[in-house]
Amino acid sequence: MARGQTGLSGLAGRYALALLELADEKKQLDAVADDLRALRKLIDESEDLRRLLRSPLYSRVVQARAMEAVLDKAQLGDLTRRFVLVVVENRRLFVLPQIIEAYLAELARRRGEVTAEVISAVELNQAQQDALTEALKTRVGGKIHVAVKVDPSLIGGLIVKVGSRMIDNSLRSKLQRLRLVMKGVG
C-alpha cells in the first residue's frame, strides 16, 4: 500500500505501516493494538524507560536487554515483541512512542473510529469510562476509542480532546479563569 494513501509518512509512519501490514497479514491487528497501548502506558509511567528510549548513550546491547525485560514484564505478543526488538536493532528506539501513536491512529482511521483523549484528575473506574464513552459516542456519532490519562494537577474534572476540539472542564482551568476575572475587578 502506498504511503500517500494512508497518510503515514516519516520514520515513525514507515515503521507503523510495516507493523500494520504484518499484523493484518497475521490477523493480529487488535492484539498488536492492545500490546502497543500497554507499552505506551508503561512508557508514560516510567521516566527510566523514557530515558532509555531517548538516550543515544546506551548501546544496542543494553537497549535490547532492557527492552526484553520490559516486554517480558508486559507479556506482549510475539509479533509485537519481535517488532520492538527490530526497532532496537535498527537503533530507532527513540521513535517508538511515535510509531505506537501512528499505528493506533492509522488503525482507527481505517476502521472509521475517532480517538478521544481524556485527561482526568483521578483514575476513572470502568463504569465511569463506559459512561464517558457512551456520552462521547452520542456527541461524536460513530465509533470512538477513549484513551484515558491521569493528571492530578487538574485538581478535579476532565479535559477531553477529540480531533482538533478540546473541552477543558477541569477545576484548575476554572480557578485560572476565576483568577483572571478577579484581577479585572478591583
N, C-alpha and C positions, 0 to 999 in steps of 0.2 A: 504494500500500500504506500502510495507516495506521501511524503511529508506534508505537501501542500494541502492534501485532502483532510488531514487530521488536525492541523493547526499546531502540531508538535514540531518544535524546532530547537536548535541549540543542543548542547551536550546532554542536558537532562532529558530533553524531548526524545532524542535518538535512543537513549538507554530505555526510557519508559516505553517507547514504541516497540523496541525489541522484546522487552518483558511482556508487554501486552500481547504481542503476536505469539510468543511461546506459550503463555497462559491460555490463550484462545485455542491454540493447536492441541494442548493437553486437556482442554475442558476444565481449567482451574482458575478462571477469571475471578470468581468470588473468593476462593481460598487464598489466592495471592493478594487480593484487595484486603481481606481480613488480616493477613500476615503483615502487610505494609502499614495498616492502621495500628497494629500492635507495636510494630517497630517505631513508627512515628511517635507513639505515646512514650516509649522508652527514651527516645531522643529528647523529647520535650521535658521529661522528668529528670534527666541526668546531665549535669554540667560536665562531668568527666567524659561521658560519651560524646557530647557535642565538641569537646576539646579534641578528642581522638579523631573525629571526623574532619575538623578544620585544620589541624596542625600538620604541616609538611615535615615536621621533625621526626615523627615516628616512622620507622622503617616499614616496608611492606610486610615483613615477617611479624613484627609487633602488632601491626594493624590487623593482620589475618588472625593471629591468635586471639586478640581481644574481641574481634567480631565473631569468631567461632564461639567464644564463651557467651557472648550476648545472644547469639542465635540459638545456642543450646538452652539457655535460660528461658528464652521466649517460646521455645518449642515450635519454631516456624517450620512450614512445609519444606520439602526437599527442593522444589523449584525455586522458591524464594531464597532459600539458603545458598544454593549454588549460584544464583544470580548475584547476591550480595558479595559472595567471595570472588566472583569475576570482577565486580566493581573494585574490590580491594586490590586484586591482582593488577588491574589496569591503572592503579593509583588515582582513582576517581572517587574515593570515598567522600571527599569534601562536597560532592554534588548529590549525595544520597538523599538528603531531605527534599531537594527539588525533583529528583526522579520519582520519589514517592508521591509528591503532590501532582506531578504531571501524569503519572499512571492513573491515579484516582480521578483526576479531572477528565481525562480522556475517556475512561470507562464510563463515567457519569454522562458525559456528552453523547457517547454512542448509545446509551440507554435512554436518553431524553430526561435524565434526572437533573435536578437542581441541588446544589450543595448549600446548606445554610451553616454558617459558622456561628456558634453560640458561645459567648463568654459569660460565665456565671460567677457570682461571688462565692458560692458554695457548691459542693458536689450535688448534682441533681440525682434523685433516686429514679428507678425505672419508670414508675408511674408518672413522675413529672416530665421525664424525657418523652414518654409516649404522648402525653397531653400536648406538649410543645410541638412535637412532630405533627400531630393531627391539626393543631391550630395553624401551623405553617403550611401544611398541605392545602387547607381550606383557603388560606390567603394567597398562596402562590399558584395553586391549581396544578395538579400533576404530581409526578414522583418527586420526592425530596429526601435527601440524606442529610441528617443533622450531625455535625461534628461539635461536640461539647468540650470546652476547656474551662478550667477554673482559674480565676484571678481574684484572690482575696482583697486586693486593693480596691475593688469596686465597692466594697462595704456591703452592698445589697443590690438586688435587681439583676438585669441582664443587658447584654449588648448582643444584638442579632444582626448578622451581615448576610445578605442574600444578593449575590452578584455585586452590583455597584451600590445597592441600597443598604443603609445602616440605620438601625433603630437603637438608640442608646437610652435605655431606661434604667441606668444604674444610679444608685444613691450618690456615688461620687460625682457624677455629672450634674445631678440635681443640686447638690451642695455647691458646686462650682458656679452654676447659673444663679443660685440664690446669692452667693458671694458677690457676683458681678452686679446684680440688681441692688444689693445693699450699698455697694460703693457709689452707685448713682444717686442714692438717697442721702442727703446729708447736708 
